[in-house]
């Protein structure tokens, strides 16, 4: 069984992973213009990715809610 790693990613990597993940979920992310807004939103948020070996399998993106609070903005996992 492969280990799953969770790592914080910089905004550029978050944008790349966001594009990859949303492309695998057309039933949830089927509007290209909306998907691009999600991708661009990665620049201002904190994101973490999950990977098995060198394959990205999902990500979670957090948005600052209050001074010391974060809220989950988006959680995506690639379908197997």
RALINVEN-V212838 format. One record per residue. RES is the residue in three letters. OMEGA is omega in degrees with one decimal (none if undefined). Layout:
[[RES	OMEGA] [RES	OMEGA]]
//
This chain:
[[UNK	-179.6] [UNK	176.6] [UNK	174.9] [UNK	179.5] [UNK	175.7] [UNK	-178.5] [UNK	173.6] [UNK	-179.8] [UNK	177.5] [UNK	-175.6] [UNK	-179.7] [UNK	177.9] [UNK	178.0] [UNK	177.9] [UNK	-179.7] [UNK	-179.3] [UNK	178.6] [UNK	177.5] [UNK	-178.6] [UNK	-175.9] [UNK	-178.5] [UNK	178.1] [UNK	-179.4] [UNK	-176.1] [UNK	-174.6] [UNK	179.1] [UNK	177.3] [UNK	-175.9] [UNK	-174.1] [UNK	-178.9] [UNK	-174.9] [UNK	-178.9] [UNK	178.1] [UNK	178.0] [UNK	-179.5] [UNK	175.1] [UNK	174.8] [UNK	-178.8] [UNK	-179.3] [UNK	178.9] [UNK	179.0] [UNK	-177.6] [UNK	-173.9] [UNK	-174.6] [UNK	177.7] [UNK	-177.3] [UNK	175.3] [UNK	177.5] [UNK	175.1] [UNK	177.7] [UNK	172.2] [UNK	-171.8] [UNK	178.9] [UNK	-178.8] [UNK	175.0] [UNK	-179.7] [UNK	178.3] [UNK	177.7] [UNK	172.5] [UNK	-179.3] [UNK	-177.4] [UNK	178.4] [UNK	178.6] [UNK	-175.3] [UNK	175.3] [UNK	-174.0] [UNK	-177.0] [UNK	-177.6] [UNK	176.1] [UNK	173.1] [UNK	180.0] [UNK	177.8] [UNK	-172.2] [UNK	174.4] [UNK	-179.1] [UNK	176.4] [UNK	179.8] [UNK	178.0] [UNK	-180.0] [UNK	none]]
//
